[in-house]
Amino acid sequence: MENTNKGSIYISTTSPPSVIREYHEQFQRDFFMFLKCRAEEMVGGGRMVLTILGRRSDDPCSKECCYHWDLLAETLNDMVVEVTIYFVFMLYWILIILSYTCPLIIILT
């Protein structure tokens, strides 16, 4: 698969056809396995209800089904930035603390 879907957690309007094809093939494998596993769990005459998000458009990138993925991707990217900033901030303070405590540790040992 081409590495041109970087930064996306789903199929986007910028995804090349190869990425869309890979997502489709992965969905088919995963959904088949899901149904196969559920079939093994079912008792004779049992029923199963599936709720599936659908779309009217043939475009797999249409906003009618992908809007929630846009929001999720945006949120995850923001969280990564916040965590990165938090860890840099914490590392800064750890280094400051160590710069004051390390001379004491050396003297004590």
C-alpha positions as YAML, in Angstrom:
chain: A
units: angstrom
residues:
- id: 1
  name: MET
  ca: [0.00, 0.00, 0.00]
- id: 2
  name: GLU
  ca: [1.27, 3.46, -0.83]
- id: 3
  name: ASN
  ca: [2.24, 5.57, 2.14]
- id: 4
  name: THR
  ca: [0.06, 8.50, 1.08]
- id: 5
  name: ASN
  ca: [-2.63, 8.21, 3.74]
- id: 6
  name: LYS
  ca: [-0.30, 9.53, 6.44]
- id: 7
  name: GLY
  ca: [-2.05, 11.40, 9.19]
- id: 8
  name: SER
  ca: [-5.43, 9.80, 8.47]
- id: 9
  name: ILE
  ca: [-7.09, 7.08, 10.50]
- id: 10
  name: TYR
  ca: [-9.61, 6.31, 7.77]
- id: 11
  name: ILE
  ca: [-10.27, 6.75, 4.08]
- id: 12
  name: SER
  ca: [-10.15, 10.43, 3.23]
- id: 13
  name: THR
  ca: [-10.71, 12.52, 0.14]
- id: 14
  name: THR
  ca: [-6.94, 12.63, -0.33]
- id: 15
  name: SER
  ca: [-6.57, 8.83, -0.19]
- id: 16
  name: PRO
  ca: [-5.33, 7.24, -3.41]
- id: 17
  name: PRO
  ca: [-7.30, 4.36, -4.98]
- id: 18
  name: SER
  ca: [-4.86, 1.80, -3.55]
- id: 19
  name: VAL
  ca: [-5.65, 2.92, 0.01]
- id: 20
  name: ILE
  ca: [-9.40, 2.79, -0.64]
- id: 21
  name: ARG
  ca: [-9.01, -0.70, -2.11]
- id: 22
  name: GLU
  ca: [-6.97, -1.86, 0.92]
- id: 23
  name: TYR
  ca: [-9.60, -0.53, 3.35]
- id: 24
  name: HIS
  ca: [-12.33, -2.30, 1.37]
- id: 25
  name: GLU
  ca: [-10.45, -5.61, 1.32]
- id: 26
  name: GLN
  ca: [-9.65, -5.35, 5.04]
- id: 27
  name: PHE
  ca: [-13.31, -4.66, 5.83]
- id: 28
  name: GLN
  ca: [-14.37, -7.72, 3.83]
- id: 29
  name: ARG
  ca: [-11.92, -9.96, 5.71]
- id: 30
  name: ASP
  ca: [-12.84, -8.53, 9.12]
- id: 31
  name: PHE
  ca: [-16.60, -8.62, 8.55]
- id: 32
  name: PHE
  ca: [-16.46, -12.18, 7.20]
- id: 33
  name: MET
  ca: [-14.50, -13.26, 10.29]
- id: 34
  name: PHE
  ca: [-16.96, -11.43, 12.56]
- id: 35
  name: LEU
  ca: [-19.94, -13.21, 10.96]
- id: 36
  name: LYS
  ca: [-18.14, -16.56, 11.03]
- id: 37
  name: CYS
  ca: [-17.38, -16.23, 14.75]
- id: 38
  name: ARG
  ca: [-20.92, -15.13, 15.55]
- id: 39
  name: ALA
  ca: [-22.29, -18.09, 13.55]
- id: 40
  name: GLU
  ca: [-20.28, -20.46, 15.75]
- id: 41
  name: GLU
  ca: [-21.78, -18.87, 18.88]
- id: 42
  name: MET
  ca: [-25.38, -18.97, 17.65]
- id: 43
  name: VAL
  ca: [-27.77, -21.62, 18.87]
- id: 44
  name: GLY
  ca: [-30.10, -23.31, 16.44]
- id: 45
  name: GLY
  ca: [-32.96, -20.96, 15.56]
- id: 46
  name: GLY
  ca: [-31.16, -18.04, 17.24]
- id: 47
  name: ARG
  ca: [-31.30, -14.50, 15.97]
- id: 48
  name: MET
  ca: [-28.80, -11.69, 15.70]
- id: 49
  name: VAL
  ca: [-29.43, -8.00, 15.10]
- id: 50
  name: LEU
  ca: [-26.77, -5.92, 13.37]
- id: 51
  name: THR
  ca: [-26.81, -2.14, 13.22]
- id: 52
  name: ILE
  ca: [-24.61, -0.87, 10.42]
- id: 53
  name: LEU
  ca: [-23.89, 2.72, 9.46]
- id: 54
  name: GLY
  ca: [-24.58, 3.14, 5.76]
- id: 55
  name: ARG
  ca: [-24.50, 5.82, 3.09]
- id: 56
  name: ARG
  ca: [-26.42, 6.69, -0.04]
- id: 57
  name: SER
  ca: [-23.38, 7.75, -2.03]
- id: 58
  name: ASP
  ca: [-21.05, 5.37, -3.88]
- id: 59
  name: ASP
  ca: [-18.16, 7.56, -2.75]
- id: 60
  name: PRO
  ca: [-16.45, 5.89, 0.24]
- id: 61
  name: CYS
  ca: [-15.14, 9.32, 1.30]
- id: 62
  name: SER
  ca: [-18.52, 11.06, 1.32]
- id: 63
  name: LYS
  ca: [-19.25, 13.19, 4.35]
- id: 64
  name: GLU
  ca: [-22.56, 11.44, 4.98]
- id: 65
  name: CYS
  ca: [-20.72, 8.55, 6.64]
- id: 66
  name: CYS
  ca: [-17.23, 9.84, 7.38]
- id: 67
  name: TYR
  ca: [-17.93, 13.01, 9.34]
- id: 68
  name: HIS
  ca: [-17.55, 11.20, 12.68]
- id: 69
  name: TRP
  ca: [-14.18, 9.85, 11.52]
- id: 70
  name: ASP
  ca: [-13.07, 13.41, 10.75]
- id: 71
  name: LEU
  ca: [-13.96, 14.42, 14.29]
- id: 72
  name: LEU
  ca: [-12.24, 11.39, 15.79]
- id: 73
  name: ALA
  ca: [-9.07, 11.94, 13.73]
- id: 74
  name: GLU
  ca: [-8.98, 15.60, 14.70]
- id: 75
  name: THR
  ca: [-9.44, 14.73, 18.36]
- id: 76
  name: LEU
  ca: [-6.76, 12.03, 18.34]
- id: 77
  name: ASN
  ca: [-4.28, 14.35, 16.62]
- id: 78
  name: ASP
  ca: [-5.00, 17.07, 19.20]
- id: 79
  name: MET
  ca: [-4.51, 14.56, 22.01]
- id: 80
  name: VAL
  ca: [-1.14, 13.49, 20.59]
- id: 81
  name: VAL
  ca: [-0.03, 17.12, 20.45]
- id: 82
  name: GLU
  ca: [-1.23, 17.76, 24.01]
- id: 83
  name: VAL
  ca: [0.45, 14.62, 25.34]
- id: 84
  name: THR
  ca: [3.66, 15.50, 23.53]
- id: 85
  name: ILE
  ca: [3.62, 19.01, 25.01]
- id: 86
  name: TYR
  ca: [2.82, 17.56, 28.45]
- id: 87
  name: PHE
  ca: [5.73, 15.09, 28.27]
- id: 88
  name: VAL
  ca: [8.14, 17.79, 27.10]
- id: 89
  name: PHE
  ca: [6.97, 19.98, 29.99]
- id: 90
  name: MET
  ca: [7.38, 17.11, 32.48]
- id: 91
  name: LEU
  ca: [10.81, 16.23, 31.09]
- id: 92
  name: TYR
  ca: [11.85, 19.86, 31.51]
- id: 93
  name: TRP
  ca: [10.86, 19.82, 35.18]
- id: 94
  name: ILE
  ca: [12.47, 16.43, 35.79]
- id: 95
  name: LEU
  ca: [15.72, 17.75, 34.36]
- id: 96
  name: ILE
  ca: [15.51, 20.84, 36.56]
- id: 97
  name: ILE
  ca: [14.86, 18.70, 39.64]
- id: 98
  name: LEU
  ca: [17.68, 16.32, 38.73]
- id: 99
  name: SER
  ca: [20.07, 19.21, 38.19]
- id: 100
  name: TYR
  ca: [19.46, 20.24, 41.82]
- id: 101
  name: THR
  ca: [19.38, 16.76, 43.34]
- id: 102
  name: CYS
  ca: [22.20, 15.06, 41.46]
- id: 103
  name: PRO
  ca: [24.99, 17.10, 43.14]
- id: 104
  name: LEU
  ca: [23.49, 16.13, 46.52]
- id: 105
  name: ILE
  ca: [23.40, 12.48, 45.59]
- id: 106
  name: ILE
  ca: [27.01, 12.61, 44.46]
- id: 107
  name: ILE
  ca: [28.07, 14.25, 47.73]
- id: 108
  name: LEU
  ca: [26.12, 11.71, 49.80]
- id: 109
  name: THR
  ca: [27.63, 8.73, 48.05]
...
